[in-house]
C-alpha cells in the first residue's frame, strides 16, 4: 500500500480516545502525511490487568 500512511499510538490503562487525542494534539498525522496519500490514525489501549487490548479506534485523516 504505497499511498497509505498509518499512525499508531499505544496507551496502557488509558483509552483509545486519549491515544487519538495525543496524535491530533502533537500533529503526528501531519508530520508523516504524504501528498496524495490516504492517512489513518489508530489509537490502541492495552488493559494491563487482563493482558489484552482493551479497545481501539481508527479515524481517517
The first five atom37 places (N, CA, C, CB, O) and aatype in JSON, in Angstrom:
{
  "aatype": [20, 20, 20, 20, 20, 20, 20, 20, 20, 20, 20, 20, 20, 20, 20, 20, 20, 20, 20, 20, 20, 20, 20, 20, 20, 20, 20, 20, 20, 20, 20, 20, 20, 20, 20, 20, 20, 20, 20, 20, 20, 20, 20, 20, 20, 20, 20, 20, 20, 20, 20, 20, 20, 20, 20, 20, 20, 20, 20, 20, 20],
  "atom_mask": [
    [1, 1, 1, 1, 1],
    [1, 1, 1, 1, 1],
    [1, 1, 1, 1, 1],
    [1, 1, 1, 1, 1],
    [1, 1, 1, 1, 1],
    [1, 1, 1, 1, 1],
    [1, 1, 1, 1, 1],
    [1, 1, 1, 1, 1],
    [1, 1, 1, 1, 1],
    [1, 1, 1, 1, 1],
    [1, 1, 1, 1, 1],
    [1, 1, 1, 1, 1],
    [1, 1, 1, 1, 1],
    [1, 1, 1, 1, 1],
    [1, 1, 1, 1, 1],
    [1, 1, 1, 1, 1],
    [1, 1, 1, 1, 1],
    [1, 1, 1, 1, 1],
    [1, 1, 1, 1, 1],
    [1, 1, 1, 1, 1],
    [1, 1, 1, 1, 1],
    [1, 1, 1, 1, 1],
    [1, 1, 1, 1, 1],
    [1, 1, 1, 1, 1],
    [1, 1, 1, 1, 1],
    [1, 1, 1, 1, 1],
    [1, 1, 1, 1, 1],
    [1, 1, 1, 1, 1],
    [1, 1, 1, 1, 1],
    [1, 1, 1, 1, 1],
    [1, 1, 1, 1, 1],
    [1, 1, 1, 1, 1],
    [1, 1, 1, 1, 1],
    [1, 1, 1, 1, 1],
    [1, 1, 1, 1, 1],
    [1, 1, 1, 1, 1],
    [1, 1, 1, 1, 1],
    [1, 1, 1, 1, 1],
    [1, 1, 1, 1, 1],
    [1, 1, 1, 1, 1],
    [1, 1, 1, 1, 1],
    [1, 1, 1, 1, 1],
    [1, 1, 1, 1, 1],
    [1, 1, 1, 1, 1],
    [1, 1, 1, 1, 1],
    [1, 1, 1, 1, 1],
    [1, 1, 1, 1, 1],
    [1, 1, 1, 1, 1],
    [1, 1, 1, 1, 1],
    [1, 1, 1, 1, 1],
    [1, 1, 1, 1, 1],
    [1, 1, 1, 1, 1],
    [1, 1, 1, 1, 1],
    [1, 1, 1, 1, 1],
    [1, 1, 1, 1, 1],
    [1, 1, 1, 1, 1],
    [1, 1, 1, 1, 1],
    [1, 1, 1, 1, 1],
    [1, 1, 1, 1, 1],
    [1, 1, 1, 1, 1],
    [1, 1, 1, 1, 1]
  ],
  "atom_positions": [
    [[0.84, -1.18, 0.0], [0.0, 0.0, 0.0], [0.88, 1.24, 0.0], [-0.95, 0.0, 1.21], [1.01, 1.89, 1.04]],
    [[1.49, 1.58, -1.11], [2.45, 2.68, -1.15], [1.85, 4.05, -0.87], [3.11, 2.7, -2.47], [2.58, 4.97, -0.49]],
    [[0.56, 4.23, -1.04], [-0.05, 5.55, -0.83], [-0.82, 5.62, 0.49], [-0.97, 5.89, -1.98], [-1.65, 6.51, 0.66]],
    [[-0.56, 4.71, 1.4], [-1.26, 4.7, 2.68], [-0.29, 5.0, 3.82], [-1.95, 3.34, 2.92], [0.85, 4.54, 3.82]],
    [[-0.76, 5.79, 4.79], [0.02, 6.11, 5.97], [-0.82, 5.71, 7.18], [0.42, 7.64, 6.01], [-1.97, 6.12, 7.31]],
    [[-0.23, 4.92, 8.07], [-0.89, 4.5, 9.3], [-0.07, 5.01, 10.48], [-1.05, 2.96, 9.36], [1.12, 4.74, 10.58]],
    [[-0.73, 5.76, 11.37], [-0.07, 6.29, 12.55], [-0.73, 5.63, 13.77], [-0.17, 7.88, 12.62], [-1.94, 5.75, 13.97]],
    [[0.07, 4.94, 14.57], [-0.41, 4.26, 15.76], [0.04, 5.0, 17.01], [0.08, 2.81, 15.79], [1.15, 5.54, 17.06]],
    [[-0.82, 5.03, 18.01], [-0.45, 5.48, 19.35], [-0.97, 4.43, 20.32], [-1.03, 6.93, 19.67], [-2.15, 4.08, 20.29]],
    [[-0.09, 3.94, 21.18], [-0.46, 2.9, 22.13], [-0.49, 3.48, 23.54], [0.53, 1.71, 22.06], [0.39, 4.26, 23.92]],
    [[-1.5, 3.1, 24.29], [-1.63, 3.54, 25.68], [-1.84, 2.32, 26.58], [-2.81, 4.54, 25.83], [-2.44, 1.33, 26.17]],
    [[-1.34, 2.42, 27.8], [-1.56, 1.37, 28.78], [-2.49, 1.91, 29.86], [-0.21, 0.88, 29.4], [-2.22, 2.95, 30.47]],
    [[-3.58, 1.2, 30.07], [-4.6, 1.57, 31.07], [-5.16, 2.97, 30.84], [-4.0, 1.48, 32.46], [-5.55, 3.65, 31.8]],
    [[-5.21, 3.38, 29.59], [-5.89, 4.62, 29.2], [-6.78, 4.26, 28.03], [-4.86, 5.77, 28.83], [-6.78, 3.12, 27.58]],
    [[-7.53, 5.22, 27.53], [-8.48, 4.91, 26.47], [-7.88, 5.12, 25.08], [-9.72, 5.77, 26.62], [-6.89, 5.83, 24.91]],
    [[-8.5, 4.49, 24.13], [-8.12, 4.69, 22.73], [-8.39, 6.14, 22.33], [-8.88, 3.72, 21.8], [-7.67, 6.7, 21.5]],
    [[-9.41, 6.74, 22.91], [-9.71, 8.16, 22.65], [-8.54, 9.05, 23.07], [-10.99, 8.58, 23.4], [-8.22, 10.01, 22.37]],
    [[-7.91, 8.73, 24.19], [-6.75, 9.51, 24.65], [-5.58, 9.35, 23.68], [-6.33, 9.07, 26.07], [-4.83, 10.29, 23.44]],
    [[-5.43, 8.17, 23.13], [-4.37, 7.94, 22.15], [-4.62, 8.76, 20.89], [-4.27, 6.44, 21.8], [-3.7, 9.38, 20.37]],
    [[-5.85, 8.76, 20.4], [-6.21, 9.56, 19.22], [-5.99, 11.05, 19.5], [-7.69, 9.3, 18.81], [-5.47, 11.78, 18.66]],
    [[-6.39, 11.48, 20.7], [-6.22, 12.89, 21.07], [-4.75, 13.29, 21.07], [-6.84, 13.16, 22.46], [-4.41, 14.4, 20.67]],
    [[-3.86, 12.39, 21.51], [-2.43, 12.7, 21.5], [-1.9, 12.83, 20.08], [-1.65, 11.63, 22.26], [-1.12, 13.73, 19.79]],
    [[-2.32, 11.95, 19.21], [-1.89, 12.03, 17.8], [-2.28, 13.39, 17.23], [-2.52, 10.88, 16.96], [-1.49, 14.05, 16.56]],
    [[-3.52, 13.78, 17.51], [-4.01, 15.06, 16.96], [-3.33, 16.26, 17.61], [-5.52, 15.16, 17.16], [-2.97, 17.21, 16.92]],
    [[-3.16, 16.22, 18.94], [-2.58, 17.39, 19.62], [-1.12, 17.6, 19.24], [-2.7, 17.23, 21.13], [-0.66, 18.74, 19.16]],
    [[-0.38, 16.52, 19.02], [1.03, 16.63, 18.64], [1.22, 16.61, 17.12], [1.83, 15.51, 19.27], [2.34, 16.67, 16.62]],
    [[0.12, 16.52, 16.41], [0.07, 16.6, 14.94], [0.97, 15.58, 14.25], [0.46, 18.0, 14.5], [1.6, 15.87, 13.23]],
    [[1.03, 14.38, 14.83], [1.81, 13.32, 14.21], [1.32, 13.04, 12.79], [1.74, 12.03, 15.05], [2.11, 12.8, 11.88]],
    [[-0.01, 13.08, 12.62], [-0.57, 12.76, 11.31], [-0.15, 13.77, 10.24], [-2.09, 12.71, 11.4], [-0.11, 13.42, 9.06]],
    [[0.16, 15.0, 10.63], [0.61, 15.99, 9.66], [2.09, 15.81, 9.33], [0.36, 17.41, 10.19], [2.52, 16.05, 8.2]],
    [[2.86, 15.39, 10.31], [4.3, 15.2, 10.1], [4.6, 14.08, 9.11], [4.97, 14.9, 11.41], [5.55, 14.17, 8.34]],
    [[3.79, 13.04, 9.15], [4.08, 11.87, 8.34], [3.2, 11.76, 7.11], [3.94, 10.64, 9.17], [3.35, 10.84, 6.3]],
    [[2.28, 12.69, 6.97], [1.39, 12.65, 5.81], [2.19, 12.94, 4.54], [0.24, 13.67, 5.96], [3.11, 13.75, 4.53]],
    [[1.81, 12.26, 3.5], [2.44, 12.46, 2.21], [1.39, 12.98, 1.24], [3.1, 11.15, 1.68], [0.21, 12.64, 1.35]],
    [[1.81, 13.79, 0.34], [0.89, 14.3, -0.66], [0.32, 13.13, -1.44], [1.59, 15.31, -1.6], [1.04, 12.19, -1.78]],
    [[-0.96, 13.19, -1.73], [-1.66, 12.13, -2.47], [-1.66, 10.8, -1.75], [-1.03, 11.96, -3.84], [-1.63, 9.75, -2.39]],
    [[-1.69, 10.82, -0.42], [-1.74, 9.56, 0.32], [-3.0, 9.54, 1.19], [-0.47, 9.37, 1.19], [-3.56, 10.59, 1.51]],
    [[-3.41, 8.36, 1.56], [-4.53, 8.18, 2.48], [-3.95, 7.96, 3.86], [-5.45, 6.99, 2.05], [-3.03, 7.16, 4.04]],
    [[-4.49, 8.67, 4.85], [-3.97, 8.54, 6.2], [-5.01, 7.96, 7.15], [-3.49, 9.87, 6.71], [-6.2, 8.28, 7.06]],
    [[-4.55, 7.12, 8.04], [-5.39, 6.55, 9.08], [-4.65, 6.67, 10.4], [-5.76, 5.06, 8.77], [-3.48, 6.29, 10.51]],
    [[-5.34, 7.22, 11.41], [-4.75, 7.25, 12.74], [-5.45, 6.19, 13.58], [-4.88, 8.68, 13.39], [-6.67, 5.99, 13.49]],
    [[-4.65, 5.51, 14.4], [-5.15, 4.37, 15.15], [-4.72, 4.5, 16.6], [-4.65, 3.03, 14.54], [-3.52, 4.57, 16.9]],
    [[-5.69, 4.55, 17.49], [-5.41, 4.58, 18.92], [-5.69, 3.22, 19.51], [-6.25, 5.67, 19.62], [-6.76, 2.64, 19.28]],
    [[-4.75, 2.69, 20.27], [-4.89, 1.36, 20.86], [-4.66, 1.45, 22.36], [-3.89, 0.35, 20.21], [-3.68, 2.05, 22.82]],
    [[-5.56, 0.86, 23.12], [-5.46, 0.85, 24.57], [-5.2, -0.59, 25.03], [-6.74, 1.42, 25.23], [-5.94, -1.51, 24.68]],
    [[-4.15, -0.76, 25.83], [-3.86, -2.07, 26.41], [-4.34, -2.11, 27.85], [-2.34, -2.38, 26.33], [-4.08, -1.19, 28.63]],
    [[-5.04, -3.17, 28.19], [-5.51, -3.4, 29.54], [-4.49, -4.31, 30.22], [-6.96, -4.04, 29.56], [-4.46, -5.51, 29.97]],
    [[-3.67, -3.73, 31.06], [-2.57, -4.49, 31.67], [-3.08, -5.55, 32.65], [-1.6, -3.55, 32.4], [-2.46, -6.6, 32.8]],
    [[-4.2, -5.28, 33.3], [-4.74, -6.24, 34.26], [-5.21, -7.52, 33.55], [-5.9, -5.61, 35.04], [-4.97, -8.63, 34.03]],
    [[-5.89, -7.35, 32.43], [-6.39, -8.51, 31.67], [-5.41, -8.99, 30.61], [-7.71, -8.16, 31.02], [-5.64, -10.01, 29.96]],
    [[-4.32, -8.24, 30.44], [-3.26, -8.6, 29.5], [-3.78, -8.76, 28.07], [-2.58, -9.87, 29.94], [-3.54, -9.77, 27.41]],
    [[-4.5, -7.74, 27.62], [-5.03, -7.78, 26.26], [-5.32, -6.35, 25.79], [-6.31, -8.66, 26.19], [-5.18, -5.38, 26.54]],
    [[-5.74, -6.25, 24.55], [-6.15, -4.95, 24.02], [-7.49, -4.61, 24.64], [-6.23, -4.96, 22.46], [-8.44, -5.38, 24.54]],
    [[-7.57, -3.44, 25.27], [-8.82, -3.01, 25.88], [-9.79, -2.48, 24.86], [-8.55, -1.97, 26.93], [-10.95, -2.9, 24.82]],
    [[-9.32, -1.54, 24.04], [-10.13, -1.03, 22.95], [-9.23, -0.37, 21.92], [-11.2, -0.03, 23.47], [-8.05, -0.12, 22.17]],
    [[-9.79, -0.09, 20.77], [-9.04, 0.59, 19.71], [-10.01, 1.4, 18.88], [-8.26, -0.43, 18.82], [-11.2, 1.11, 18.81]],
    [[-9.48, 2.42, 18.27], [-10.3, 3.32, 17.47], [-9.48, 3.78, 16.27], [-10.8, 4.54, 18.32], [-8.27, 3.98, 16.38]],
    [[-10.14, 3.95, 15.14], [-9.46, 4.45, 13.94], [-10.21, 5.66, 13.42], [-9.35, 3.35, 12.85], [-11.42, 5.79, 13.59]],
    [[-9.47, 6.53, 12.77], [-10.05, 7.69, 12.08], [-9.28, 7.93, 10.8], [-10.03, 8.97, 12.99], [-8.06, 7.78, 10.77]],
    [[-9.98, 8.28, 9.76], [-9.34, 8.67, 8.52], [-8.95, 10.13, 8.59], [-10.26, 8.4, 7.31], [-9.72, 10.95, 9.09]],
    [[-7.77, 10.46, 8.09], [-7.34, 11.86, 8.07], [-6.91, 12.24, 6.66], [-6.19, 12.1, 9.07], [-6.5, 13.37, 6.42]]
  ]
}
